[in-house]
Amino acid sequence: MSESAPVAVEQRPETPEPPKKERRHDEGTGRLAALLLSPTLIVIGLVVVLPILMALRQSLYQAGGVDPETGFVSEGETFVGLENYTAIFSGDTGERFWNAFWNTTFFTVVCVSLETVLGVAMALVMHKAFRGRAIVRASILVPWAIPTIVSAILWRWIFQADGVANALLNTEILWSTEGWQAKFSVVIADTWKTAPFIGLLVLAGLQTIPEEVYEAAKVDGAKAWQAFRMITLPLVKPALLVAVLFRLLDTLRIFDLPYGLVGPHKDSVETLSMLAYDEAFNTRYGPAAAYATILFLYVALAAYAFVKILGADVIGEARAKKPPGGGGRRARRRQSEPAPGTPVAVGTQTGGA
């Protein structure tokens, strides 16, 4: 009769530290990367971070004025805390703020939606191979190349009482006055101006799709709409989402187009940027900074929600696919080796009695 002997188990020792030479190489690479990125970080700090901090600081102060207690004019600035923010949401100022807020949101939703549809259609047209395609591409991109204020002046001439728009419609609409027509004119001008931008980015995404994919779909009996919905849209989604995100951020800060096309102090088209400009123009820099700060928070929250909900790949997929713990030989070795202290079976011994 025989019985098996206990299984021999070997305890693998903990992974030794990497050689000093490899550690020095990784540290040197990190220092080199920091050195190469430092000019860009300095520029970003001076151009982006510093103005934001200065605006936040300015929003807590008010310029000197008549002191209600003493009756004397005070010079310099006075710290008022959150008074500039609370004043925005009260009284007539609050009504003006919410009107500008809803105008900004309206222009963003309507304009970006129309620009997305027209931009995708433009990209599909520019992607087709036909005679004169270069001329069509150039003509489509011309509106985007025109400066926004120049575009606003051109459309203001079109929407004059005796302009081209009323002549084509055979009517007399006062486009630059209060009402729905003012909003409609801004939507038309902004869509004409920036739909080619989305079309250009979507065209770049279309050119990366292999023709063999469409040929295989055609062999399988897919219709044109099915190929567009099941192949084109999913493959151009990264480029399309980035284009829509850029237009979303840009339209939330819309200023020059309604200002040049319709004019200031028009409730129908007044936006948050126009409010901030009006306060700064009247040397009320504290309230202007408060408006700018609220607009900054609105833009940041909208961008964050857009990225989280729709999954826009703004920084690329490389970071998401990067293995945990960093890359390189050390990471690959850590992944291939078992954890420290893991039992490793060596073999079994049998004996007879």
ROMARTOR-318655 format. One record per atom (N, C-alpha, C): x, y, z. Coordinates in steps of 0.2 Angstrom, whole numbers, plus 2048, in hexadecimal, padded with zeros to 3 digits. Last residue first. Layout:
residues N
XYZ/...
END
This chain:
residues 353
81A809806/81B80680D/81B7FF80D/8208147FA/81C80F7FC/81E80C803/81D8257F5/8218207F8/81D81A7FA/81F8347EB/81B82E7EE/8208297F0/81F8457EA/82383F7EC/81E83A7EE/81D8537DF/81A84E7E4/81E8487E5/8228647DD/82185D7DB/81E8597E0/8218727DF/82786F7DC/8268687D9/81687F7DE/8168787DF/81C8767DB/81788E7E7/81888B7E0/81A8847E1/80E89B7EF/8108947EF/8118927E8/8138AC7EF/80E8A77EC/8118A07EC/81B8B67F4/8198B17F9/8148AC7F6/8178C27E8/81C8C07ED/8188BB7F2/80E8BD7D9/80F8C17DF/8148BE7E4/8188B87CA/8128B87D0/8148BC7D6/81C8C27BC/81E8BF7C2/8188BE7C7/8168CA7B2/8178C37B1/8198BF7B7/8158D77B8/80F8D47B6/8108CC7B5/8228DA7BB/81E8DA7C0/8188D67BE/8278DB7AD/82A8D67B2/8258D57B8/8208E67A9/81F8DF7A6/8218DA7AA/8268F07B1/81E8EE7B1/81D8E77AE/8338F07AD/8318EE7B4/82A8EC7B5/8338F379F/8358ED7A1/8338EB7A8/8248FE79D/82B8FC79D/82C8F579F/8179077A7/81A9027A1/8219017A2/80D9077B6/81290A7B1/8149057AC/8039027BE/80A9027C0/80F9057BB/7F98FB7B1/7FA8FE7B8/8018FD7BA/7FC8FF7A0/7FB8FA7A5/7FC8FD7AC/7F2909796/7F8908799/7F890479F/7E690C791/7E8906790/7EF904793/7E591A794/7E0915797/7E290E796/7EF91F78D/7EF920794/7EB91B797/7EA91D780/7F191A782/7F191A78A/7DF92477B/7DE91D77E/7E591A781/7DE93677D/7E093077A/7DF92977E/7D8940783/7DF940784/7E2939781/7CA93F77F/7CE94577E/7D594577E/7BE93677A/7C593577B/7CA93B77A/7AF937782/7B393A77D/7BB93977F/7A4932789/7AA92E788/7AF931783/79793778C/798934785/79F931784/799939799/793936797/794933790/7A693F79B/7A493979F/79E93679C/7A694A792/7AB944792/7A993E795/79B951796/79C94F78F/7A094978F/79F9557A3/7999507A2/79994D79B/7AA95D7A1/7AB9577A5/7A59527A4/7A4967799/7A9963796/7AA95C79A/79B96C7A3/79996A79D/79E965799/7A59717AD/7A096B7AE/79D9687A8/7AC97B7A6/7AF9757A8/7AA96F7AA/7A19847A3/7A598079D/7A897A7A0/79E9887B0/7999857AC/79C9817A6/7AA98D7B4/7A79877B8/7A29847B3/7AB9987AB/7B09937AB/7AD98D7AF/79F99F7AF/79F99C7A9/7A59977A8/7A39A37BC/79E99F7BB/79D99B7B5/7AE9AB7B8/7AF9A57BD/7AA9A07BC/7A89B67B2/7AD9B17AE/7AE9AB7B2/7A09BB7BC/79D9B87B6/7A29B37B2/7AB9BF7C4/7A69BB7C7/7A29B77C1/7B19C97BC/7B59C37BD/7B09BD7C0/7A79D27BC/7A99CF7B6/7AD9C97B7/7A69D67CA/7A19D27C7/7A39CF7C0/7B49DC7C9/7B29D77CE/7AC9D37CB/7B49E67BF/7B89E17BE/7B69DB7C3/7AC9F17B8/7AA9ED7BE/7AD9E67BE/7AE9F97AD/7B39F97B2/7B19F67B9/7A69F67A2/7A49FB7A7/7A89FC7AD/7AC9EB79D/7AC9F1799/7AA9F779E/7A99E17A7/7B09E47A6/7B09EA7A2/79B9E07A4/79D9E27AA/7A49E57AA/79C9DC796/7989E2798/79B9E579F/7A39CF798/7A69D5794/7A39DC796/7999C879F/7A09C97A2/7A39CF79E/78F9C8795/78E9CB79B/7949CD79F/7959C178B/7939C8789/7929CB790/7969B4791/79C9B878F/79B9BF78E/7889B1792/78C9B2798/7939B6796/77F9BB785/7829B5788/7869B678F/7719C177D/7769C2782/7789BC785/7669C0774/76D9BC772/7729BE777/75C9C677A/75A9C0776/7619BC774/7609D277F/75E9CC784/75D9C6780/76D9DB77B/7679D8778/7659D277C/7799E177E/7739E3782/76D9E177E/7819E276E/7819E1775/77A9E3778/77D9D975E/77F9DF762/77E9DE76A/77C9D0753/7769D4756/7789DA75A/78A9CE74F/7849CD74B/77E9D174D/7939D1759/7949D4753/78E9D474E/78D9C9764/78F9D0765/7909D475E/78C9BC75E/7869C0760/7879C7761/79B9BA75C/7969BA757/78F9BD758/7A29BC768/7A39C1762/79D9C075D/79D9B2771/79D9B9772/79D9BD76C/79C9A2779/79B9A6773/79A9AD775/7A0998781/7A399E782/7A29A377C/79998D77C/79798F783/79A996784/7A098B770/79998E770/797990777/7AB984775/7AC98B771/7A598E771/7A797877A/7AB97D77F/7AB98477B/7A197376F/79D974775/7A0979779/7AC971766/7A6976764/7A297876B/7B396776D/7B696E76C/7B097376A/7A995D76D/7AB960773/7AF967772/7A895A75F/7A295D763/7A4960769/7B595575D/7B395B75A/7AD95E75D/7B594A766/7BA94F767/7B8956764/7AB94375F/7AA945766/7AF94A768/7B1940753/7AB944753/7AA94775A/7BC938756/7BD93E753/7B7943754/7B592D75C/7BA93075F/7BB93775D/7AB929751/7A992C757/7AE92F75B/7AE923745/7B092A746/7AE92D74C/7AA916748/7B1917747/7B391E747/79C91774A/7A091574F/7A791674E/79891D73D/797921743/79B91E749/79B913733/79E919733/79E91D73A/794907738/79B907736/79E90E737/78790873B/78A90373E/79290373D/782913733/78191373A/78590E73E/787911726/78991772A/788917731/782905723/789905724/78B90C727/774908724/777903729/77E904729/773911719/772913720/77590F725/77790870F/77B90E710/77A911717/7758F7714/7738FD710/777902712/77E8E7712/77C8ED716/77A8F3712/7818DB70D/77B8DE70B/7798E470F/78E8D770E/7898D4713/7828D7712/7948DF705/7938D8703/78E8D4708/7948EA70C/7908EA706/78F8E3704/79D8E7716/7968E8718/7928E8712/7A98E670E/7A68E0712/79F8E1714/7AA8F370A/7A98EE705/7A68E8708/7AC8FA716/7A68FB713/7A58F670D/7B98F4719/7B38F371E/7AD8F471B/7C18F870F/7BF8F170F/7BA8F0714/7C5905711/7BF90470D/7BD8FC70D/7C890A722/7CA90671C/7C4905718/7C891A729/7C4913729/7C6910722/7CF926729/7D292072C/7CE91A72C/7C692F724/7CC92D71F/7D0927723/7BD93272E/7BB92E728/7C192B724/7C593B736/7C3934738/7C192F733/7C694672D/7CC94272F/7CB93B732/7B894972D/7BB947727/7C2943728/7B794E73A/7B3947738/7B6945732/7BE95A739/7C095473D/7BD94E73C/7B696072F/7BD95F72E/7C0959732/7A9961735/7AA95D72F/7B195C72E/7AC96A73F/7AA963741/7AB95F73B/7AF975737/7B497373C/7B296C73E/7A3978730/7A997572C/7AE972731/79B97E73A/79A977738/79F974734/79E98B73C/7A2986740/7A097F73E/796994735/79D996736/7A1990738/78998F734/78D99072E/79499172F/787990742/78798A73E/78A98A738/78799E744/78C99A747/78C993744/77C9A373C/7839A573A/7889A073E/77199C741/77399B73A/77A99D739/7719A174E/77299A74D/774998746/76F9AF74C/7769AC74F/7779A574E/7629AE747/7689B1743/76F9AF745/75B9AA751/75B9A674B/7619A8747/75C9B475B/75F9AE75C/7609A9756/7559BE753/75C9BF755/75F9B8757/7489B8752/74C9B974C/7549BA74D/7439B875F/7459B275C/7499B3756/7489C8766/7439C3763/7479BD761/74E9D9761/74D9D3766/7489CE763/7579DA752/7539DD757/7529D775C/75D9D6746/7619D874B/75E9DB751/7539D373D/7579CD740/75B9D0746/7449D6739/7499DA73C/74E9D5740/73E9D2729/73F9D0730/7459D4733/7359D371C/7399D7720/7399D6727/7369C870E/7339CA714/7379D0717/73B9BF705/7369C3702/7329C6708/7469B7707/7409B570A/73A9B9708/7509BE700/74E9B76FE/7489B5701/74F9CA707/74E9CA6FF/74C9C36FD/7539C7713/74C9C9712/74B9C970B/7619C3710/75C9BE713/7559C0712/7679CE70B/7669C9707/7619C470A/75F9DD712/7659D9710/7629D370C/7589E8717/7589E7710/75E9E270E/75B9E5725/7549E5722/7539E571B/7689D8726/7669DF726/75E9DF723/76E9CC725/7689CC728/7669D4729/77A9CF71D/7759CA71A/76E9CB71E/7819D7726/77F9D9720/7799D571D/7839CD730/77F9D3732/77D9D672C/78B9C472A/7849C272B/7809C872D/7979CC72A/7949CA724/78D9C8724/7999CD738/7979D3734/7949D172D/79C9C073B/7969C373E/7949CA73A/7A89BE734/7A29BA732/79B9BD735/7B09C673B/7AF9C8734/7A89C4732/7B09BF747/7AD9C6747/7AC9C8740/7B69B3743/7AF9B3746/7AC9BA745/7BF9B1734/7BF9B373B/7B79B573D/7BE9A3729/7BC9AA72A/7BC9AC732/7BF996729/7C599A729/7C49A172A/7B2991729/7B699072F/7BC99472F/7AF99471B/7AB998721/7AF997728/7B898B714/7B8993714/7B599671A/7B597E713/7B9980719/7BA988719/7AE97D708/7AA97B70E/7AE97E714/7B79806FE/7B19846FF/7AE983705/7C09756FF/7C297C700/7BC980702/7B896A6FB/7BB96A702/7BD971704/7B496E6EE/7AF96D6F3/7B296D6FA/7C196D6E8/7BD9736E8/7B89736EE/7C395F6EA/7C89646ED/7C596B6ED/7BA9596E2/7B99586E9/7BE95D6ED/7B99596D4/7B895F6D7/7B795F6DF/7B19496D3/7B594E6CF/7B39556D3/7B393F6E1/7AF9416DC/7B39476D9/7B29356EF/7B69366E9/7B29396E3/7AD93B6FF/7AB9386F9/7B093A6F3/7B0944709/7B393E709/7B293A703/7A794F708/7AE950707/7B2949706/79B94870D/79C94B706/7A394C704/79F94571A/79D940715/79D94270E/7A195271F/7A694D71F/7A594871A/79495871E/79995A71A/79F956719/78D94F727/78B94F720/79195271C/794953733/79594C730/79394C729/790961733/79795F732/798958730/782960735/78596372E/78C96172D/78295A742/77E95773C/78195A735/78A964749/78C95D749/788959743/782970747/78996F745/78C968744/77796D74E/77696E747/77D96D744/77D96B75B/779966758/778967751/78297875E/78797275D/78396C75A/77798075E/77C981759/78097B758/76F97B768/76C97B762/77297C75C/77897B774/774975772/77297576B/77D989774/781983774/77E97D771/771991774/77699176E/77B98B76E/76C98D780/76898C77A/76D98C774/776991789/77598A789/771989782/77699F787/77C99B786/77B994785/7699A278B/76B9A3784/77199F783/76999E799/76599A794/76799B78D/7729A879D/7749A179E/77099D799/76B9B479A/7729B3797/7749AB797/7619B27A4/7609B379C/7669B1798/7689B27AF/7659AC7AD/7639AC7A6/76D9BF7B0/7719BA7B0/76E9B37AD/7619C77B0/7669C87AA/76A9C27AA/75C9C37BC/7589C27B6/75D9C27B0/7679C77C5/7659C07C4/7619BF7BE/7669D57C3/76C9D27C1/76B9CA7C0/75A9D87C9/75A9D87C2/7609D57BF/75B9CC7D7/7599D27D4/7599D27CC/7699C17D7/7649C47DB/7629CA7D7/7759BB7D3/76F9B77D3/7699BA7D6/7809C37D4/77E9C17CE/7779BE7CE/7829C57E2/77E9CB7DE/77C9C87D7/78A9BA7E5/7839BA7E7/77F9C07E4/7969BE7DF/7929B87DD/78B9B87DF/79A9C97E6/7999CA7DF/7959C47DC/79B9C47F3/7969C97F1/7949C97EA/7A49BC7F8/7A09B97F3/79A9BE7F1/7B09C97FC/7AE9C17FC/7AA9BF7F7/7B49D57FB/7AD9D47FC/7AB9CD7FC/7C19E07FC/7BF9D97FD/7B89D97FF/7C39EE7F1/7C19EC7F8/7BF9E47F7/7D19F77EA/7CB9F27EA/7CA9F07F1/7D3A097E7/7D5A027E7/7D09FD7E7/7CBA157F1/7CFA137EC/7D1A0C7ED/7BBA1C7F5/7C0A177F7/7C4A157F1/7B3A2B7F8/7B5A267F3/7BBA227F5/7A9A2C807/7AFA2E803/7B0A297FE/79EA2880F/79DA2D809/7A3A2F805/79FA20819/7A3A2681A/7A1A2B815/796A15815/796A1781C/79AA1E81D/797A13808/791A1580A/791A17812/7A4A197FE/7A3A15804/79CA17807/7A4A177ED/7A2A1C7F2/7A1A177F8/7B2A0C7E8/7ACA117E7/7ABA157ED/7BDA017E1/7BCA067E6/7B6A0A7E4/7B89F17DB/7BB9F77DA/7B99FC7DF/7B89E27E5/7B49E77E1/7B89ED7E1/7BC9D07E5/7BD9D77E7/7B99DC7E3/7BB9C37E1/7BA9C47E8/7BB9CC7EA/7BF9C37D4/7B89C27D5/7B69C37DC/7CD9C37D4/7C99C97D3/7C29C97D4/7CF9B67D7/7D19BB7DC/7CD9C17DB/7CB9B07CB/7C89AE7D1/7C99B37D7/7D49B67C2/7CD9B87C2/7C99B67C8/7E09B17C7/7DF9B87C7/7D89BA7C7/7DE9A47C3/7DF9A57CA/7DE9AD7CB/7DD9A57B5/7D79A27B9/7D89A47C1/7EA9AA7B2/7E49AE7B1/7DE9AB7B5/7F299E7B6/7F29A57B9/7EC9A97B8/7EE9947AD/7ED9937B5/7ED99A7B8/7F09997A0/7EA9967A2/7E99977AA/7FD99F79E/7F79A179A/7F199E79C/80599A7A8/8059A17A7/7FF9A37A3/80398C7A7/80298F7AD/8029977AC/80798A799/80098879C/7FF98C7A2/81598D79B/810991796/809990798/8199837A3/81A98A7A5/81598E7A1/81697779C/8139787A2/8139807A4/81F979791/818979790/81497A796/82C979798/82A97F795/82297F793/82B96B79E/82B9717A2/82997779E/82D960796/826963797/82696979B/83A95E797/83895F791/831962791/83B95B7A5/83F9607A2/83C96279B/83494F7A6/8329557AA/83595C7A7/83B94779E/83594879C/83294F7A0/8479467A6/84794979F/84094B79D/8429407B2/8459477B2/84594A7AB/83F9347AC/83A9387AF/83C93F7B0/84B92F7A8/8469307A3/8419347A6/85292E7B5/8549337B0/84F9347AA/84A9247BB/84A92B7BE/84D9307B9/84D9197B2/84691C7B3/8469237B6/85B9187B5/8589197AE/85191C7AE/85C9157C2/85F91B7C0/85C91D7B9/8569087C1/85290E7C5/8559157C3/85F9017BA/8599027B7/8559087BB/86A9027C3/86B9057BD/8649067B9/8668FB7CE/8669027CF/8679067C8/8598EF7CA/8608F17CB/8608F97CB/84A8ED7D4/84E8ED7CE/8558F07CF/84A8E17E2/8498E87E0/84D8E87D9/8428D17E0/8488D67E2/8478DC7DF/8338CA7E6/8378CD7E0/83C8D27E2/8358BE7F3/8328C47F0/8378C77EB/8368AC7EF/8388B27F3/8358B97EF/82A8A07F0/82F8A47EB/8308AA7EF/82A8917F9/8298987F9/82D89D7F5/8268827F3/82B8867F4/82888E7F4/8208727F9/81E8797F7/82487E7F8/81D8627F6/8228677F8/82086D7F5/8108597FD/81285C7F8/8178627FA/81284A807/810851806/813854800/81183A7FE/81483E802/811845802/80482E7FD/8088337FA/80B8377FF/80681C7FF/803822801/8078287FF/80380B7FC/8078117FB/8038177FD/8047FA800/800800800/804806800/
END
